[in-house]
Amino acid sequence: MAREMGVSPVTVRRDVETLAERGLVRRVHGGAVLPDTTSPPGEHPATRARELLRSSPMSFGMIVPDAGYYYPEVIKGAREAAAARGIRLVLGISQYDPSEEHAQAQQMLDHGIDGLLISPSGRPEDRSWIEELPIPAVLIERRQEDDGAALELAATDHAHGARLAVHHLAGLGRSRIALLLRADSPHATPIHHGYLAGMAAAGLEAPPDLCFIIPMPDSPGGSGDYERRTGLFLDAVEGCRIDAALVHNDRDAILLLQRLRARRITVPDEMAIVAYDDEVAALADIPLSAIAPPKHAVGAAAVDLLALRVTDPSRPPHRLSILPELRVRSSSGVSGAVAPDEPDEPEEPEEPEEPEE
């Protein structure tokens, strides 16, 4: 219809929505039919519905910032869930550029997608255009501020992951637990909050000077600040002010491991480490314990949420949090924990005396 009328698919879609609201047409997946459309004689209505679905499959757009780190497993989960539902998935990579996200979303709309899955970059207040889309959208691995917006989302509970890491380290007898966190991470705020909550729950002090928020080393002027903040962290370890740390992300945790070795600080004896992301943590020469976000499950859940929204627009909005897991490896073993007193060796039982004749 768009080609015949010389208009964009978005225009046709909006007109169909208006006609459906007036009761002049009935929406189906990928199109619309007249309200009095009936199946041919002898044909079951369900058979006709299946034919409509096969001839006009739903298609979802998916825009993520990167396809090389963190998101491959999210994409895989979304792809498998879409295939199971007979939905075509169209992928776009924004490279953390908000303007590119907007442009790709518009291009996908012009091609007639039925819904959008997106991990937006930039500030939460810059996402208003997503709310104004003429199709449903679901955020992936992003939190929505309490600003009245009703966007649906599927995301990892990163605050829970940070609490889990602190609980693990405190359980090993570590009491001076620091946080080394990338300032540019979209997950920085919930991880920071979870760290503080975990320290409070363990009855441990979390002084501000043990929270090291570091910039990207390749940002303008970031290299010098990155080195300075990392150096302060290492000085605190050498000064015995830190005996464990939660480090976001894996790359920084591996770099930290190398710098600790250069200063002859042993892991995990003198310093225990839990990385966050578990992309490459297991590949370090001392395999790193890590918090593993449920990336595959997040991608699959996002598709399911969007499919339900498209088929039932009146459905209440859902915001789904999925819990990460802790994977314990060598970098946070029991070596540095306070060992309980060893029990005394049990005495050998005395031989019973032979009864007298």
GITADA-V346535 format. One record per residue. N is the residue number from 0. RES is the residue in three letters. SS is DSSP state (hx for helix, st for strand, lp for the rest). PSI is psi as a letter, one per 40 degrees, with the letter a starting at -180 (NA if undefined). D_CENTER is the distance of its C-alpha to the mean C-alpha in Angstrom with 2 decimals. Layout:
BEGIN
<<N/RES/SS/PSI/D_CENTER> <N/RES/SS/PSI/D_CENTER>>
END
This chain:
BEGIN
<<0/MET/lp/d/38.80> <1/ALA/hx/d/37.03> <2/ARG/hx/d/39.08> <3/GLU/hx/d/42.26> <4/MET/hx/e/42.01> <5/GLY/lp/f/40.76> <6/VAL/lp/i/37.77> <7/SER/lp/i/33.98> <8/PRO/hx/d/32.00> <9/VAL/hx/d/30.35> <10/THR/hx/d/33.89> <11/VAL/hx/d/34.75> <12/ARG/hx/d/31.62> <13/ARG/hx/d/32.46> <14/ASP/hx/d/36.06> <15/VAL/hx/d/35.14> <16/GLU/hx/d/33.09> <17/THR/hx/d/36.16> <18/LEU/hx/d/38.52> <19/ALA/hx/d/36.44> <20/GLU/hx/d/36.52> <21/ARG/lp/e/40.30> <22/GLY/lp/e/40.59> <23/LEU/lp/d/42.03> <24/VAL/st/i/39.47> <25/ARG/st/h/36.97> <26/ARG/st/i/33.48> <27/VAL/st/i/32.27> <28/HIS/lp/h/29.34> <29/GLY/lp/e/29.95> <30/GLY/st/a/33.15> <31/ALA/st/i/35.76> <32/VAL/st/i/39.07> <33/LEU/st/i/42.09> <34/PRO/lp/d/42.20> <35/ASP/lp/e/45.30> <36/THR/lp/h/44.00> <37/THR/lp/i/45.03> <38/SER/lp/i/44.78> <39/PRO/lp/i/47.86> <40/PRO/lp/h/50.45> <41/GLY/lp/e/49.52> <42/GLU/lp/h/45.83> <43/HIS/lp/h/43.34> <44/PRO/hx/d/40.93> <45/ALA/hx/d/37.94> <46/THR/hx/d/39.16> <47/ARG/hx/d/39.31> <48/ALA/hx/d/35.78> <49/ARG/hx/d/34.48> <50/GLU/hx/d/36.45> <51/LEU/hx/d/34.95> <52/LEU/hx/d/31.41> <53/ARG/hx/d/32.41> <54/SER/hx/d/34.16> <55/SER/lp/g/31.50> <56/PRO/lp/i/28.02> <57/MET/lp/i/25.04> <58/SER/st/h/22.93> <59/PHE/st/h/19.43> <60/GLY/st/i/18.28> <61/MET/st/h/14.82> <62/ILE/st/h/14.19> <63/VAL/st/i/11.51> <64/PRO/lp/d/12.38> <65/ASP/lp/i/12.85> <66/ALA/lp/e/13.71> <67/GLY/lp/d/14.57> <68/TYR/lp/h/11.76> <69/TYR/lp/d/8.17> <70/TYR/hx/e/8.48> <71/PRO/hx/d/11.53> <72/GLU/hx/d/10.17> <73/VAL/hx/d/8.02> <74/ILE/hx/d/11.45> <75/LYS/hx/d/13.37> <76/GLY/hx/d/12.00> <77/ALA/hx/d/12.76> <78/ARG/hx/d/16.04> <79/GLU/hx/d/17.20> <80/ALA/hx/d/16.64> <81/ALA/hx/d/18.44> <82/ALA/hx/d/21.20> <83/ALA/hx/d/21.78> <84/ARG/lp/e/22.44> <85/GLY/lp/f/24.55> <86/ILE/lp/h/22.37> <87/ARG/st/h/22.50> <88/LEU/st/h/19.31> <89/VAL/st/h/19.92> <90/LEU/st/h/17.50> <91/GLY/st/i/17.65> <92/ILE/st/h/16.40> <93/SER/lp/e/16.80> <94/GLN/lp/f/16.69> <95/TYR/lp/f/15.34> <96/ASP/lp/h/18.55> <97/PRO/hx/d/18.54> <98/SER/hx/d/21.99> <99/GLU/hx/d/20.98> <100/GLU/hx/d/18.27> <101/HIS/hx/d/21.08> <102/ALA/hx/d/23.56> <103/GLN/hx/d/21.54> <104/ALA/hx/d/20.83> <105/GLN/hx/d/24.58> <106/GLN/hx/d/25.53> <107/MET/hx/d/23.52> <108/LEU/hx/d/25.21> <109/ASP/hx/d/28.52> <110/HIS/lp/e/27.95> <111/GLY/lp/f/27.47> <112/ILE/lp/i/23.88> <113/ASP/lp/e/23.48> <114/GLY/st/i/19.95> <115/LEU/st/h/17.10> <116/LEU/st/h/13.35> <117/ILE/st/h/12.08> <118/SER/lp/g/9.56> <119/PRO/lp/i/12.45> <120/SER/lp/a/13.52> <121/GLY/lp/a/16.16> <122/ARG/lp/i/16.90> <123/PRO/hx/d/16.00> <124/GLU/hx/e/19.74> <125/ASP/hx/e/19.80> <126/ARG/hx/e/18.00> <127/SER/hx/d/21.18> <128/TRP/hx/d/21.99> <129/ILE/hx/d/19.15> <130/GLU/hx/d/20.88> <131/GLU/lp/e/24.13> <132/LEU/lp/i/23.28> <133/PRO/lp/e/25.80> <134/ILE/lp/i/23.22> <135/PRO/st/i/20.32> <136/ALA/st/i/16.84> <137/VAL/st/h/13.35> <138/LEU/st/i/10.52> <139/ILE/st/h/7.14> <140/GLU/lp/f/4.13> <141/ARG/lp/i/7.46> <142/ARG/lp/i/9.92> <143/GLN/lp/h/13.49> <144/GLU/lp/i/16.37> <145/ASP/lp/g/19.18> <146/ASP/lp/e/21.37> <147/GLY/lp/e/22.60> <148/ALA/lp/i/20.37> <149/ALA/lp/f/19.51> <150/LEU/lp/h/16.52> <151/GLU/st/i/14.48> <152/LEU/st/i/10.71> <153/ALA/st/h/8.15> <154/ALA/st/i/5.08> <155/THR/st/i/4.37> <156/ASP/lp/g/7.72> <157/HIS/hx/d/7.57> <158/ALA/hx/d/11.29> <159/HIS/hx/d/12.06> <160/GLY/hx/d/10.75> <161/ALA/hx/d/13.08> <162/ARG/hx/d/15.80> <163/LEU/hx/d/15.65> <164/ALA/hx/d/16.29> <165/VAL/hx/d/19.11> <166/HIS/hx/d/20.59> <167/HIS/hx/d/20.81> <168/LEU/hx/d/22.49> <169/ALA/hx/d/24.78> <170/GLY/hx/e/25.78> <171/LEU/lp/e/27.03> <172/GLY/lp/e/29.34> <173/ARG/lp/h/27.47> <174/SER/lp/e/28.27> <175/ARG/lp/g/27.62> <176/ILE/st/h/23.84> <177/ALA/st/i/22.48> <178/LEU/st/h/19.19> <179/LEU/st/h/18.73> <180/LEU/st/h/16.01> <181/ARG/st/h/15.45> <182/ALA/lp/d/16.66> <183/ASP/lp/e/15.13> <184/SER/lp/h/11.44> <185/PRO/lp/e/9.76> <186/HIS/lp/e/8.26> <187/ALA/hx/d/11.91> <188/THR/hx/d/13.30> <189/PRO/hx/d/11.40> <190/ILE/hx/d/11.69> <191/HIS/hx/d/15.30> <192/HIS/hx/d/16.03> <193/GLY/hx/d/14.85> <194/TYR/hx/d/17.01> <195/LEU/hx/d/19.92> <196/ALA/hx/d/19.70> <197/GLY/hx/d/19.65> <198/MET/hx/d/22.63> <199/ALA/hx/d/24.48> <200/ALA/hx/d/24.03> <201/ALA/lp/e/25.42> <202/GLY/lp/f/28.29> <203/LEU/lp/i/27.54> <204/GLU/lp/h/28.12> <205/ALA/lp/g/25.39> <206/PRO/lp/i/27.61> <207/PRO/hx/d/26.18> <208/ASP/hx/e/27.55> <209/LEU/hx/e/25.17> <210/CYS/st/h/22.08> <211/PHE/st/h/21.99> <212/ILE/st/h/19.97> <213/ILE/st/i/20.56> <214/PRO/lp/i/20.54> <215/MET/lp/h/19.79> <216/PRO/lp/d/22.96> <217/ASP/lp/e/23.51> <218/SER/lp/i/23.45> <219/PRO/lp/h/26.98> <220/GLY/lp/e/28.59> <221/GLY/hx/d/25.41> <222/SER/hx/d/26.88> <223/GLY/hx/d/29.52> <224/ASP/hx/d/27.34> <225/TYR/hx/d/24.75> <226/GLU/hx/d/27.68> <227/ARG/hx/d/29.21> <228/ARG/hx/d/26.23> <229/THR/hx/d/25.56> <230/GLY/hx/d/29.31> <231/LEU/hx/d/29.40> <232/PHE/hx/d/26.76> <233/LEU/hx/d/28.87> <234/ASP/hx/d/32.01> <235/ALA/hx/d/30.62> <236/VAL/hx/d/29.93> <237/GLU/hx/d/33.48> <238/GLY/lp/e/34.87> <239/CYS/lp/f/33.48> <240/ARG/lp/e/31.47> <241/ILE/lp/h/28.20> <242/ASP/lp/e/27.96> <243/ALA/st/i/24.20> <244/ALA/st/i/20.97> <245/LEU/st/h/17.20> <246/VAL/st/h/16.26> <247/HIS/st/h/13.18> <248/ASN/lp/a/12.77> <249/ASP/hx/d/14.43> <250/ARG/hx/d/16.85> <251/ASP/hx/d/18.15> <252/ALA/hx/d/18.52> <253/ILE/hx/d/20.65> <254/LEU/hx/d/22.65> <255/LEU/hx/d/23.25> <256/LEU/hx/d/24.52> <257/GLN/hx/d/26.99> <258/ARG/hx/d/28.23> <259/LEU/hx/d/28.75> <260/ARG/hx/d/30.82> <261/ALA/hx/d/32.83> <262/ARG/lp/e/33.78> <263/ARG/lp/f/34.66> <264/ILE/lp/h/32.12> <265/THR/lp/i/31.28> <266/VAL/lp/h/27.93> <267/PRO/lp/e/27.51> <268/ASP/lp/d/31.05> <269/GLU/lp/d/31.07> <270/MET/lp/h/27.38> <271/ALA/st/i/24.40> <272/ILE/st/h/20.95> <273/VAL/st/h/17.43> <274/ALA/st/i/14.87> <275/TYR/st/h/11.15> <276/ASP/lp/d/8.85> <277/ASP/lp/f/11.64> <278/GLU/lp/d/12.16> <279/VAL/lp/e/15.85> <280/ALA/hx/d/16.51> <281/ALA/hx/e/18.83> <282/LEU/hx/e/20.92> <283/ALA/lp/i/22.23> <284/ASP/lp/d/25.95> <285/ILE/lp/h/25.20> <286/PRO/lp/h/22.13> <287/LEU/lp/h/19.47> <288/SER/st/i/18.06> <289/ALA/st/i/14.30> <290/ILE/st/h/11.36> <291/ALA/st/h/9.36> <292/PRO/lp/i/5.83> <293/PRO/lp/g/6.88> <294/LYS/hx/d/5.73> <295/HIS/hx/d/9.18> <296/ALA/hx/d/9.34> <297/VAL/hx/d/6.65> <298/GLY/hx/d/8.77> <299/ALA/hx/d/11.85> <300/ALA/hx/d/11.42> <301/ALA/hx/d/11.05> <302/VAL/hx/d/14.25> <303/ASP/hx/d/15.95> <304/LEU/hx/d/15.48> <305/LEU/hx/d/16.87> <306/ALA/hx/d/19.65> <307/LEU/hx/d/20.74> <308/ARG/hx/d/20.87> <309/VAL/hx/d/22.97> <310/THR/hx/d/25.32> <311/ASP/lp/g/25.68> <312/PRO/lp/d/25.42> <313/SER/lp/e/26.84> <314/ARG/lp/h/24.04> <315/PRO/lp/i/22.65> <316/PRO/lp/i/19.24> <317/HIS/lp/i/16.34> <318/ARG/st/h/13.19> <319/LEU/st/h/11.20> <320/SER/st/h/9.30> <321/ILE/st/h/8.55> <322/LEU/lp/h/9.63> <323/PRO/lp/i/8.80> <324/GLU/st/i/12.10> <325/LEU/st/h/14.48> <326/ARG/st/h/16.28> <327/VAL/lp/h/19.60> <328/ARG/lp/a/21.53> <329/SER/hx/d/24.53> <330/SER/hx/e/23.27> <331/SER/hx/f/23.32> <332/GLY/lp/a/26.16> <333/VAL/hx/e/28.85> <334/SER/hx/d/31.08> <335/GLY/hx/e/30.53> <336/ALA/lp/i/30.63> <337/VAL/lp/h/33.80> <338/ALA/lp/h/35.61> <339/PRO/lp/i/37.64> <340/ASP/lp/h/41.39> <341/GLU/lp/h/42.58> <342/PRO/lp/i/44.86> <343/ASP/lp/i/48.45> <344/GLU/lp/h/49.59> <345/PRO/lp/i/51.15> <346/GLU/lp/i/54.90> <347/GLU/lp/h/56.58> <348/PRO/lp/i/58.39> <349/GLU/lp/i/62.14> <350/GLU/lp/h/64.19> <351/PRO/lp/i/66.15> <352/GLU/lp/i/69.87> <353/GLU/lp/h/72.12> <354/PRO/lp/i/74.18> <355/GLU/lp/i/77.88> <356/GLU/lp/NA/80.26>>
END
